Every structure is written in C-alpha cells, then in structure tokens.
Amino acid sequence: MNIINSSNTLITVIGAFGLAAVIAFVMAPVSIKVAHKIGAIDIPKDERRMHKKPIPRFGGLAIFAGTMVSMGLFEGDNELIRVAMLGGVLMYLLGAVDDVKSLSAPVKFAGQMAIAILMYGMGIRIGFIANYFGPGTLNLGLGISFLITIFWIVGVTNAINLMDGLDGLAGGITAIIALFLAYVAYIHGDEMGMISVGISLMALAGGCAGFLPYNFNPAKTFMGDSGALFLGYMIAVMSVISPLKRATLVAALVPIMALAIPIFDTLFAIVRRIIRREHIMAPDKGHIHHRIMRTGFGQRRSVLIIYGVVGIMGMSAVLISRELYKDAIILAFIAAMYLSVILVEQKPREYESPSDWIRKAKPKTGESEWQKEE
C-alpha cells in the first residue's frame, strides 16, 4: 500500500529519495564485509584497471537494498512497477553471481535477454509511437514491439555497465539521469502513471547518492556488475513504463537524450571493435572516460566533466518533454562542443596529471620537461 497520499507528491518524492539514500549509505559498509567473505574482490590484473590495490566489488548490494525498499514502501501499488521490481531482483542476482563467479560475456548476455523477454511478457513493452505527422498513434506489430523493447532494455543495461570504469562514474551519471527523468515525470504528473515512475526514479537516484560517498575517488568499494546491471536495467524499464501519452514520440526522445552519453559510448565501442575485428563485448581502453583521462585529467576531474555533459543532456531531455526543441538542440550542441574540445588532443598523455608533470621537472638544471619539449 502506498504510504503517502497523492496530494503530498513533493513530500513523497523527497521521502523516496531520502530513504533510499540512508539505506544505501548504511548498507555500503555491510556490502564491504560481505564482499570479503564471499571473495567478491576486484584485483587489478591488467592495464585497464584504474586502481592499484584490491577493492571490494559488491557495493551493488547497498544500491539495490536502498532502491528496492524505498520503491516498495512509497510506490508498491502500481502493477507495472512491481513487475519492474521483479526484473530488478533478477538482474541484480545475475550481476551478483558474476561478481563472485565471473560469468562469461555470452552467459551474462543470455541472462539479460531472458530477463528482458520476461519483462516484455509481463507487460513492460514499447507498443506504439505517436503519429507525428497526423492525429492518433501508430501501433507497432508484436514482432517489432518485441524487438524494440528487448533491444532497449538490454542495450541501456549494458550502456550503464560499460560506463562503470572510473570511481563514482556509473552511480553518478545514473543518479543525474534518474533525477532529470523524475523531473519530467513530475511536471507531467497529470498523465496516468507518471507520478509512480517519478517516485521510483527518485528512489533509484537516492540509492546511488547514498552509495557515492563510498564509491567516489578514492573508492572504498565498487558497485560491481550487480550494481551496474541493476542501475542500467532500472533506467531502461522506468523509461518504458507510462510514457507521455500526448506525444509518445517525444517521450521516446526524452530518455534517449538523457542517456545520450552512455548510448553514444556503447555504439562507438561496438563500431570500434568491429573495425578491429574484435568481439563486440571485448574490453578495451577506448571509452569516453578513458579518452578524457588520457588528456591529463585525474579520475575526479574526468568524472566531474562527464557529470557536467550528462547534466546538460538531461536538461535537453526536459526541454524536449516540454516541446522546446530549439532550446534542446542548442544545449545538445553545446554539450557536443564541450566534449569534443576535451577529447580532441594532439599529444595525449597516458593517464598523467599536472602533478605528474611537475614531478618530472629537473630542478638541478632549472629546466623542466615542459621546457625541453618546447
């Protein structure tokens, strides 16, 4: 039963965020202890790892607990929300098994597909789009609806998972995306189901916020695949449930704009690996966060840069939901320029920061590395 009356919507959304944050914050130290007991430890074995010492990777337990408890208390009456929560449990368990047993990529992908298919069968689906050039809607056939829904859930789930490469990155960008999508749901709250989605997204953002103090650089724990897959899945399904009825095409653009950075990073990674004739799920160091690091920014600044770009795209999503297309395009263009200026570097330095360069200076001769290069 929903514990707060709909007339107190603002109190409800703040409460959902706050409760999830508190539970996640309290559960994070517990997840660290559990990680040590079950052997869920991330040991740096290759050059892709940013950390130099073993770190627990079971922090997804904290995010999962905070989000699910808050959703259950504040928005447990909505049938599709309950279905989404069931899928969240399954996706979390899949990731948890991977954190302990290190599943192969095909097995994880098969598990994600099975969960997405189950969700489709239980009613979470993209069934129609707006007829943007005329009245009414265009109903999708079962086959097309099935393919689009499965592609969206699995794609977004993996997009967030691939962004989990720096301390605090995946949790932070998910919180930002969830907050903007929740705001869209709030301002369109007169449309059936939007308030329920907004409350659930606030719970998700709260779970991330409570975990970030333990995950931001220098991280005390990682969320692991249990956390990353859960976050990606929840963002995907919440953007499918109860879209804006008056302009479903616009509703489809809203999450796409909010998720533009993870989606772009995933598509670019797939293309990059195909060109190199590598497996599309093979790990590499070509992701956006790796490229920003190579320009000389440290982990914290690289993460904050990506937060900023994701925030700009999130505001573009809000503007699109209000049909302010010109404003949204301008903001998206600014974000693209902002990112391109950072990423385009003639002589990238391999994960060096200004402090690294200073240490290379040779005070005996009075000539630094910079001066020599000039």
C-alpha positions in Angstrom: 0.0 0.0 0.0 1.3 3.5 -0.9 2.1 5.0 2.4 1.7 8.7 1.4 -1.4 10.3 -0.1 -1.0 11.6 -3.7 -1.8 15.1 -2.6 1.6 15.2 -0.9 3.5 14.3 -4.1 6.5 16.5 -3.3 6.9 15.1 0.1 6.6 11.6 -1.3 9.4 12.0 -3.9 11.7 13.6 -1.4 10.9 10.9 1.1 11.6 8.2 -1.5 15.0 9.8 -2.4 15.9 10.3 1.3 15.0 6.8 2.5 16.9 5.1 -0.4 19.9 7.3 0.3 20.0 6.5 4.0 19.6 2.7 3.5 22.3 2.7 0.8 24.7 4.7 2.9 24.2 2.3 5.9 24.4 -0.8 3.8 27.6 0.2 2.0 29.9 -0.9 4.9 27.9 -4.1 5.2 28.5 -4.8 1.5 32.2 -4.4 2.0 32.2 -7.0 4.7 30.1 -9.4 2.6 32.5 -8.9 -0.3 35.5 -10.0 1.7 33.6 -13.1 3.0 32.4 -14.3 -0.4 35.5 -13.3 -2.3 34.0 -10.5 -4.4 37.2 -8.5 -4.7 38.4 -6.6 -7.8 42.1 -7.4 -8.2 43.9 -5.2 -10.8 45.2 -7.7 -13.3 45.5 -5.6 -16.4 46.2 -2.0 -17.6 42.5 -1.2 -17.9 42.1 -1.0 -14.2 42.4 2.4 -12.7 43.1 1.1 -9.1 46.4 -0.3 -7.9 45.2 -2.4 -5.0 42.4 -5.0 -4.4 39.0 -3.3 -3.8 35.7 -5.0 -2.8 33.2 -5.1 -5.7 29.9 -5.9 -4.1 28.6 -2.4 -3.4 25.6 -3.1 -5.7 24.0 -4.6 -2.6 23.7 -1.2 -1.0 22.2 0.4 -4.1 19.8 -2.5 -4.6 18.7 -2.5 -0.9 18.1 1.2 -0.7 16.3 1.5 -4.1 14.0 -1.6 -3.6 13.0 -0.9 0.0 12.1 2.7 -0.9 10.2 1.7 -4.0 8.3 -1.0 -2.1 7.2 1.5 0.6 6.4 4.5 -1.5 5.2 3.1 -4.8 4.2 -0.5 -4.2 0.6 -0.2 -5.7 1.5 0.2 -9.4 1.3 -3.2 -11.1 4.0 -2.4 -13.7 6.3 -1.0 -11.0 6.0 -4.3 -9.2 6.9 -6.2 -12.4 9.9 -3.9 -12.9 11.0 -4.6 -9.3 10.8 -8.3 -10.0 13.1 -7.9 -13.0 15.4 -5.7 -10.9 15.8 -8.6 -8.4 16.6 -11.0 -11.2 19.1 -8.6 -12.9 20.8 -7.9 -9.5 21.1 -11.6 -8.9 22.7 -12.1 -12.3 25.2 -9.4 -11.6 25.9 -10.7 -8.1 26.7 -14.2 -9.4 29.1 -12.6 -11.9 30.8 -10.6 -9.2 31.5 -13.9 -7.3 32.0 -16.4 -10.2 33.0 -14.1 -13.1 30.5 -15.3 -15.7 31.4 -15.3 -19.4 30.1 -12.5 -21.6 27.7 -14.8 -23.6 26.2 -16.2 -20.4 25.6 -12.7 -19.0 24.1 -11.6 -22.3 21.8 -14.6 -22.3 20.7 -13.8 -18.8 19.9 -10.2 -19.7 17.9 -11.3 -22.8 15.9 -13.8 -20.7 15.0 -11.1 -18.1 14.1 -8.6 -20.9 11.9 -11.2 -22.6 10.2 -12.0 -19.2 9.5 -8.3 -18.7 8.0 -8.0 -22.2 5.8 -11.0 -21.5 4.6 -9.4 -18.2 3.6 -6.1 -19.9 6.6 -3.8 -19.9 6.8 -3.1 -23.6 7.0 -0.3 -26.3 3.8 -1.0 -28.1 3.1 2.2 -30.1 4.5 5.5 -31.2 2.8 8.8 -31.9 1.8 9.6 -35.5 3.9 12.8 -35.5 2.6 13.9 -38.9 -1.1 13.4 -38.1 -3.6 12.5 -35.4 -3.6 9.3 -33.4 -0.9 6.8 -32.8 0.9 4.1 -34.8 0.6 0.7 -33.2 3.6 -1.5 -33.6 3.2 -5.1 -34.5 4.1 -7.7 -31.9 7.3 -8.6 -33.6 8.5 -5.0 -33.9 7.4 -4.2 -30.4 9.2 -7.2 -29.1 12.5 -6.4 -30.8 12.5 -2.7 -29.9 11.7 -3.4 -26.2 14.3 -6.1 -25.8 16.9 -4.1 -27.7 16.2 -1.1 -25.4 16.3 -2.9 -22.1 19.4 -4.9 -22.9 21.1 -2.0 -24.7 20.6 0.5 -21.9 21.6 -2.1 -19.2 24.9 -2.6 -21.0 25.4 1.1 -21.7 25.4 1.9 -18.0 27.6 -1.2 -17.3 30.2 0.0 -19.8 30.4 3.4 -18.1 31.4 1.8 -14.8 35.1 2.4 -15.4 36.0 5.2 -13.0 35.3 5.7 -9.3 31.8 7.2 -8.9 31.1 7.4 -12.7 28.2 4.9 -13.2 26.5 5.7 -9.9 26.8 9.5 -10.5 25.5 9.6 -14.1 22.7 7.2 -13.2 21.6 9.5 -10.4 21.7 12.5 -12.7 19.7 10.8 -15.4 17.2 9.4 -12.9 16.7 12.9 -11.4 16.1 14.5 -14.8 13.7 11.8 -15.8 11.9 12.0 -12.5 11.5 15.8 -13.0 10.0 15.1 -16.4 7.5 12.7 -14.7 6.8 15.3 -12.0 6.0 18.2 -14.4 3.8 15.8 -16.5 2.2 14.3 -13.4 -1.3 14.7 -14.6 -0.8 11.9 -17.1 -1.5 8.4 -15.8 1.4 6.6 -14.2 3.9 9.5 -14.5 4.0 10.2 -10.8 4.6 6.5 -10.0 7.5 6.5 -12.4 8.9 9.7 -10.9 8.8 8.3 -7.3 10.6 5.1 -8.4 13.2 7.1 -10.2 13.8 9.3 -7.1 14.3 6.1 -5.1 16.9 5.0 -7.7 18.7 8.3 -7.6 18.7 8.1 -3.8 20.2 4.7 -3.8 23.0 6.0 -6.0 23.5 9.1 -3.9 23.8 7.1 -0.7 26.4 4.8 -2.2 28.6 7.5 -3.8 30.4 8.6 -0.6 32.0 5.1 -0.6 32.5 4.9 -4.3 33.8 8.4 -5.3 37.6 8.6 -5.8 39.4 7.2 -3.9 36.8 4.4 -3.8 36.4 2.2 -0.8 34.2 -0.2 -2.7 32.9 -0.8 -6.3 29.3 -1.5 -7.2 30.3 -4.5 -9.3 28.1 -5.9 -12.1 25.4 -6.4 -9.5 25.1 -2.7 -9.2 25.8 -1.6 -12.7 23.4 -4.1 -14.3 20.7 -3.2 -11.8 21.1 0.5 -12.5 21.0 0.1 -16.2 18.0 -2.1 -16.1 16.0 0.2 -13.8 16.7 3.2 -16.0 15.6 1.2 -19.1 12.3 -0.1 -17.7 11.3 3.1 -16.0 11.7 5.0 -19.2 9.3 2.4 -20.9 6.6 2.4 -18.2 3.9 5.0 -18.7 5.4 7.3 -21.3 3.9 10.8 -22.1 0.6 9.9 -23.7 0.1 13.2 -25.6 3.4 12.8 -27.5 4.8 9.4 -27.4 7.5 10.1 -30.0 8.7 13.0 -27.7 8.5 10.6 -24.8 10.9 8.3 -26.7 13.3 11.1 -27.3 13.4 12.2 -23.6 15.3 9.1 -22.3 17.4 8.9 -25.4 18.6 12.5 -24.8 19.2 11.9 -21.1 21.1 8.7 -21.9 23.0 10.2 -24.9 26.5 9.8 -23.4 26.2 6.1 -22.4 24.4 5.3 -25.6 27.0 7.1 -27.8 29.8 5.4 -25.8 28.3 2.0 -26.3 27.7 2.4 -30.1 31.1 3.9 -30.6 32.6 0.9 -28.7 30.7 -1.6 -30.9 31.9 0.1 -34.1 35.4 0.4 -32.9 35.6 -3.3 -32.0 34.0 -4.4 -35.3 36.6 -2.3 -37.2 39.3 -4.0 -35.2 37.7 -7.4 -35.8 37.3 -7.9 -32.1 34.4 -9.4 -30.1 31.8 -6.6 -29.5 31.9 -7.3 -25.8 35.7 -7.4 -25.6 37.1 -4.9 -23.0 39.3 -2.0 -24.2 40.5 1.4 -23.2 38.7 3.4 -25.8 35.7 4.5 -23.8 34.9 8.2 -23.2 36.2 8.2 -19.7 39.5 6.6 -20.8 39.9 9.2 -23.5 39.4 12.0 -21.1 41.9 10.5 -18.7 44.5 10.4 -21.5 44.2 14.2 -21.9 45.8 14.6 -18.4 42.8 14.9 -16.1 42.7 12.8 -13.0 39.8 10.5 -12.1 37.9 13.1 -10.1 38.0 15.8 -12.7 37.3 13.3 -15.5 34.2 12.1 -13.7 33.0 15.6 -13.0 33.4 16.5 -16.7 31.2 13.6 -17.7 28.7 14.6 -14.9 28.5 18.0 -16.5 27.9 16.7 -20.0 25.3 14.3 -18.8 23.6 17.1 -16.9 23.4 19.3 -20.0 21.9 16.4 -21.9 19.4 15.8 -19.1 18.2 19.4 -19.3 17.9 18.9 -23.1 15.6 16.0 -22.3 13.5 18.2 -20.0 13.2 20.8 -22.7 12.1 18.2 -25.3 9.4 16.9 -22.9 8.0 20.5 -22.9 8.4 20.6 -26.7 11.0 23.3 -26.6 13.0 21.7 -29.4 15.2 24.7 -30.4 16.4 25.2 -26.9 17.1 21.5 -26.5 19.1 21.4 -29.8 21.2 24.3 -28.7 22.1 22.7 -25.4 22.9 19.4 -27.1 25.2 21.2 -29.5 27.0 22.9 -26.6 27.4 19.6 -24.9 28.9 18.1 -28.1 31.4 21.0 -28.5 32.2 20.8 -24.8 33.1 17.1 -25.1 34.9 17.4 -28.4 37.2 20.1 -27.2 38.2 17.8 -24.3 38.6 14.6 -26.3 40.5 16.1 -29.3 44.1 16.1 -28.0 47.1 16.1 -30.4 49.6 14.5 -27.9 47.6 12.7 -25.3 49.5 11.8 -22.1 48.8 8.3 -20.8 46.9 8.9 -17.5 49.1 11.8 -16.4 48.0 14.7 -14.2 49.8 18.1 -13.8 51.3 16.8 -10.6 52.9 14.0 -12.5 54.5 16.5 -14.9 55.8 18.7 -12.1 57.5 15.7 -10.5 59.3 15.1 -13.8 60.9 18.6 -13.6 64.7 18.7 -13.1 65.5 21.5 -10.6 69.2 20.8 -10.8 69.5 22.3 -14.3 66.5 24.6 -13.9 65.0 23.1 -17.0 61.7 21.2 -16.8 60.2 18.5 -19.1 57.9 21.2 -20.5 60.8 23.5 -21.4 62.6 20.6 -23.1 59.6 19.8 -25.2 59.3 23.4 -26.3 
